[in-house]
Amino acid sequence: MEFHESCYKEFMNYLRPFGDERLQFLLYGMREKSAGPFRVPDLSGWPHGTELKSFAFTDEHWPVVIELFEFWSSGFPEHCEQLLLASLSALTGQGAILSWYMFEGTFNDIAHVFTPWTIERTYGVARPGQAPRLAITKAARQQKSWRALAEQVADALYHAYPELQTVAGNGNVPNNLDEACT
C-alpha cells in the first residue's frame, strides 16, 4: 500500500522537527568498527532537492560504529514506503548489524537502543536474515508485535555485543512521544 499524504498527517508532523517545513527522515546503520563506511543511500525516487547529511558515532570502547543519514526533503516522497524499505535493505546488504529509522531526538544511548519510549518513536527496523519492517502510524508503533520485534532485535544485538550494555547513558528521556514533540 502506498502512502498518501492525507492519511499520514501525524507521521509527517513527527518528521518536521522544531517546526521545520522540510521533512526529516533519520536512518541509522550500525556496523562493526572494522568494516568500512556505508555507501551513501540512493536519492533517486526522493523529491527533487532532497538533501542528505551523514554523521558517524563511535567511541573507543564500542566495537561498532553507528552511521546516521539525515534525509531532508521538501515534500513527501511519492513511494515513501518503498524508499524507506530500500534504504534499510541497502544498509543490511552492506553488512549492517542493524539499521533503523527513528524520529528526531530519539536516539539517546547505545546501551538502550530500543526502550519502550524509543520503540514508539522507531518507524523502521532491519537486521540480517530478516525482511525490513515499517511501523508508520502511531497505532502500528504501539502494537505488541512491533514492541516484540524491537525487543528481539535488541536482545540479539546485546547478545552479540554485550559490552554495549556496559556503556552508561544519561537515561534522560521523555515519558511518551507526545511529550517529546511539545
Number of C-alpha atoms within 10 A of each C-alpha: 6 9 15 13 15 8 10 14 12 13 15 20 14 21 23 18 16 10 11 11 14 17 22 23 22 24 23 24 28 23 22 15 15 9 12 11 18 18 9 13 17 12 15 9 13 20 16 12 11 18 14 17 11 14 10 13 12 13 11 7 10 17 14 20 20 23 20 19 20 18 20 21 20 17 16 17 20 15 15 16 16 15 18 22 19 15 22 28 22 20 26 24 13 16 20 25 21 21 26 25 26 22 22 19 13 21 18 15 18 18 18 18 21 23 16 15 15 25 23 25 26 26 24 25 27 26 24 16 7 10 12 19 19 19 19 18 16 16 10 15 20 16 12 10 11 22 20 12 14 24 17 12 19 18 14 15 17 15 12 11 13 13 13 20 16 11 14 11 12 7 10 8 16 14 11 13 17 9 9 14 16 6
